[in-house]
Amino acid sequence: MDEPVARLVSQLADLPGVRAIALGGSRATGDERPDSDWDLGVYYRGAFDPAGVRALGHPGEVSELGGWGGGVFNGGAWLRVDDVPVDLHWRDLDAVDRELADAEAGRMHIEPLAFHLAGIPGYLLLAELAIARVLTGELPRPAFAPALRRAAPAVWSGNARMHAAYARSHAAAGRLAQCVATLTVATLQTAHAALASRGEWVTNEKRLLDRAGLRALDAIVADARPDPDALLSVCSRVEALCSPLWPAS
């Protein structure tokens, strides 16, 4: 670990309410590039005030709790620590406990989040923990609960079916942008369904299509043009790509 990052970890671990710090993202999985950011999860319970992070004096932006739209991804920071880029993510251990209980019971929900076209499942908190390298403190390392593995594919594929069906209304009107966007969301949702059925955690959408075997979407949407017949053909091809991964309804 870069010395500035190690020093930051020590500073964060001393803040009131912080119970653990974990390394996530590509540096936790060994897929990083030389210029990759450092992603640190700041796990807290009870009272935690991001003002303590701001007071450390590192250049960047520090959000309040809930500053990234609320939900399970409830804020963080983008910092430069001796010119090393570090992303922080506030992680409420009470929320982790709820997601663990929901996963064991086969319950899930999906939240909107910037830069995530299909949204994120609440169980993404557990996916992060499953790949994380714990740097300080103690954290659970969840397995993909059997009940969640049974329930999540139906939720994701149900949403995918609805998006794929609605894309046809855009296609019939020649609305290329909306049609392609809706089909893309449907395919990402299908990919989530496929990986959930295999009990594989997902932490972001970057390699989601590749992991699910759905990268052929690129070639399909490249043929799209603002013509109803052409777009309806694109819809049919996307449905043919995705439907084998949809559980029987």
Secondary structure by P-SEA (a helix, b strand, c coil): ccaaaaaaaaaaaacccccbbbbbcccccccccccbbbbbbbcccccccccccccccccbbbbccccccccccccccccccccbbbbbbbbbaaaaaaaaaaaaaccbbbbbbcccccccccaaaaaaaaccccccbbbbbccccaaaaacaaaaaaaaaaaaaaaaaaaaaacaaaaaaaaaaaaaaaaaaaaaaaacccccccccccccccccccccccccccccaaaaaaaaaaaaaacccccccc
